[in-house]
Amino acid sequence: METLQNLIFGFQVTLQPINLFYCLIGVLIGTLIGVLPGIGPVGAMSLLLPATFHVSPVGAVIMLSGIYYGAQYGGSTTSILVNIPGEASSVVTCLDGYQMARQGRAGPALGIAAFGSFIAATLAIIGLIFMASPLSNGALGFGPPEYCTLMCVGLVVLTFLAQGSMYKGLMMALFGLLISYIGLDLFNAKPRFTFGAQELQEGVGIVPLVMGLFGISEILLNLEQPLRREIYKAKIKGLFPTFQDWMDAKGAILRGSLVGFFLGILPGGGAVLASFASYAIEKKFSKYPEKFGTGVIEGVAAPEAANNAAAQASFIPLLSLGIPPNVVMALLFGGLLIHGIQPGPLLIQKHPDLFWGVVASMYVGNMMLLALNLPLIGMWVRVLKIPYHLLFPLILLLCIIGVYSVNNSTFDIYLMVLFGVIGYFMQKFDFEPAPLALAYVLGPMLEVSLRQSLIMSEGSFLIFIHRPIPLVSLLLIVGLLIAQIFSYWRKKRHVPGASALGTI
Amino acid sequence: MAWMGKPFAGQMKNSDFFSGLFFSLVSMASCILAVQLGLGKIQKPGSGLIPFGTAALLSLMSIGMVFRSLLTAKKKEEPQKKVFQSTRWKTLTLVIGALTGYGVFLNFLGFTVITFLLMTFLLRVISKQPWWRTLVTSMLIVLGAYFIFVFWLDCPFPKGIVGI
């Protein structure tokens, strides 16, 4: 009953005209950047972060989260019609989505992607409502050792699940931690790694770092490999899937939602992993796995449901524990801090308008997305026709404006360019930027909790073993590392000469 | 796109030697700086203790990567990927230079003038658009940006010598 009352309160917050406006702007921008290959939700969110400084915290979070889940909807459009994933989480949708379009079934593919996403998002929001509160109540008893080890788990899981090598992922996480130490020491205000630069006293800003790593570097990479787009030209009809389509896709949507929800909660998980995992599971469950990749509707429904469920579920660890599970949530975490709100177990109690408002806005936002993505599909197809060579100067300008307007400092522009170059070379050398960004955000919290733990235990690391949650977390970390090493040795036995770092 | 360059992920390459070397240097320098900050005691960690631990771990991993790449190169076990095969160095340098130049001249020339110059440069030199399209598009972008960010959102951008 209390939950229902809270939810009604949330809808009262969301349905205020100004918050509805922010929600609409968020999902509209999310769909746009989802449709456009070349800029992801992280880039778009960091771009809009400075613009939200003048907005209320609730409005800001409603808009920023709208971008994230909106991008999941938009990404499928590009995958189905152009065979280029608009987002990383829509890569697998290309496999069957584009084949369906080639067979003249672009309408049902787009339809099932949108309806499947909507159903998955609805289920995930229900899960969010019932899980976040008990989790945050439980987290009230957490001390520095619990937080320290949970954050370590998040970092290790992220590197474990990364597309490339775990070894390189761990190196990136350590590099991200080193960057996070730049600035004043949180314990005694002593400057660290600032090299006398006044601008570095407050540390490296999250906006120049993320914008450089994910925005500028992406543009630099795209400029050397122009994206070829062959847009599906026939008229799109029959957006509402047939009864048979629904029958075929219903199991895939439900399984995709479940997989997405649990992988979304997992630290280091998120929409990308969820879409890949759900496609693999669907193929395994299918009576005709050999048909996957030739245009089966389950191959579109499952990953699209999963990426949306994961996008909603990843809010759970952020809003209830104060631990961002992925880079997008890390950015939202930064946004909340800028607004003076500390994400954590007390957030639901201290800022019920924010928590319940955001939850309700997700539902409203998903309904808006359904309206935006189906009847207005023609508009998004036209957007797709904008050539990249005209688009990239605009994206660069938006990056500069976004970075400059945080502190009105040209130093931040230089930092963004520097991280853009670093990100470009990192991707060239197969280092992923995501562990770096997440470690950078978790760095200060991780350091504080580790130092506090050591002070509490008078220098004994046994504090991490004597408590149940840190012990389980440490065992999980060790287990993951052993699993990875074991998998390497197994591969090496089968493929002599396989290299250690490349596989681990 | 990030995931497009992944077919070679999971292979050990000569490039790992250079990236390992880079991270070794960065992490070792960080170790020295962390020691200078003061490590304190384990019971009461100083400002440099945690950064030192992080940098030391990164050093070990980077050195491991360098050694491993040397061993792999010796055995010539795997095909080497040419990391910068597709890199257009001229475009890369020009874009980075243009962005840096934007930062250098922003305060002096003002938001509108420097934005117009940047857009003109990118559209003409990088995108190779004809002059008329370059100038018209740049003008439209500047007007749009001015309307949204200066007029509507009230962002305090520098006006520079021109005063707009």
Chai-1 contact restraints between the chains, C-beta under 6 A:
chainA,res_idxA,chainB,res_idxB,connection_type,confidence,min_distance_angstrom,max_distance_angstrom,comment,restraint_id
A,A88,B,W3,contact,1.0,0.0,6.0,A-B,restraint_1
A,Q163,B,K6,contact,1.0,0.0,6.0,A-B,restraint_2
A,G164,B,A9,contact,1.0,0.0,6.0,A-B,restraint_3
A,M171,B,M61,contact,1.0,0.0,6.0,A-B,restraint_4
A,L174,B,T54,contact,1.0,0.0,6.0,A-B,restraint_5
A,L174,B,L57,contact,1.0,0.0,6.0,A-B,restraint_6
A,L174,B,L58,contact,1.0,0.0,6.0,A-B,restraint_7
A,L177,B,T54,contact,1.0,0.0,6.0,A-B,restraint_8
A,L178,B,S30,contact,1.0,0.0,6.0,A-B,restraint_9
A,L178,B,T54,contact,1.0,0.0,6.0,A-B,restraint_10
A,Y181,B,P51,contact,1.0,0.0,6.0,A-B,restraint_11
A,D185,B,S47,contact,1.0,0.0,6.0,A-B,restraint_12
A,K190,B,S47,contact,1.0,0.0,6.0,A-B,restraint_13
A,R192,B,L37,contact,1.0,0.0,6.0,A-B,restraint_14
A,R192,B,S47,contact,1.0,0.0,6.0,A-B,restraint_15
A,L220,B,L92,contact,1.0,0.0,6.0,A-B,restraint_16
A,L223,B,T91,contact,1.0,0.0,6.0,A-B,restraint_17
A,E224,B,S86,contact,1.0,0.0,6.0,A-B,restraint_18
A,E224,B,T87,contact,1.0,0.0,6.0,A-B,restraint_19
A,E224,B,R88,contact,1.0,0.0,6.0,A-B,restraint_20
A,H389,B,S127,contact,1.0,0.0,6.0,A-B,restraint_21
A,P393,B,M119,contact,1.0,0.0,6.0,A-B,restraint_22
A,P393,B,L122,contact,1.0,0.0,6.0,A-B,restraint_23
A,P393,B,L123,contact,1.0,0.0,6.0,A-B,restraint_24
A,I401,B,F149,contact,1.0,0.0,6.0,A-B,restraint_25
A,S405,B,C155,contact,1.0,0.0,6.0,A-B,restraint_26
A,T410,B,G103,contact,1.0,0.0,6.0,A-B,restraint_27
A,T410,B,L106,contact,1.0,0.0,6.0,A-B,restraint_28
A,I413,B,G103,contact,1.0,0.0,6.0,A-B,restraint_29
A,Y414,B,G103,contact,1.0,0.0,6.0,A-B,restraint_30
A,V417,B,L99,contact,1.0,0.0,6.0,A-B,restraint_31
A,V417,B,T100,contact,1.0,0.0,6.0,A-B,restraint_32
A,K428,B,V83,contact,1.0,0.0,6.0,A-B,restraint_33
A,F429,B,S15,contact,1.0,0.0,6.0,A-B,restraint_34
A,F429,B,S19,contact,1.0,0.0,6.0,A-B,restraint_35
A,D430,B,A9,contact,1.0,0.0,6.0,A-B,restraint_36
A,E447,B,I50,contact,1.0,0.0,6.0,A-B,restraint_37
A,R451,B,P45,contact,1.0,0.0,6.0,A-B,restraint_38
A,L454,B,P45,contact,1.0,0.0,6.0,A-B,restraint_39
A,E458,B,Q43,contact,1.0,0.0,6.0,A-B,restraint_40
A,G459,B,I42,contact,1.0,0.0,6.0,A-B,restraint_41
A,G459,B,Q43,contact,1.0,0.0,6.0,A-B,restraint_42
A,G497,B,E77,contact,1.0,0.0,6.0,A-B,restraint_43
A,S499,B,M12,contact,1.0,0.0,6.0,A-B,restraint_44
A,S499,B,T72,contact,1.0,0.0,6.0,A-B,restraint_45
A,A500,B,R68,contact,1.0,0.0,6.0,A-B,restraint_46
A,L501,B,M12,contact,1.0,0.0,6.0,A-B,restraint_47
A,L501,B,M65,contact,1.0,0.0,6.0,A-B,restraint_48
A,L501,B,R68,contact,1.0,0.0,6.0,A-B,restraint_49
A,G502,B,G10,contact,1.0,0.0,6.0,A-B,restraint_50
A,G502,B,Q11,contact,1.0,0.0,6.0,A-B,restraint_51
A,G502,B,M12,contact,1.0,0.0,6.0,A-B,restraint_52
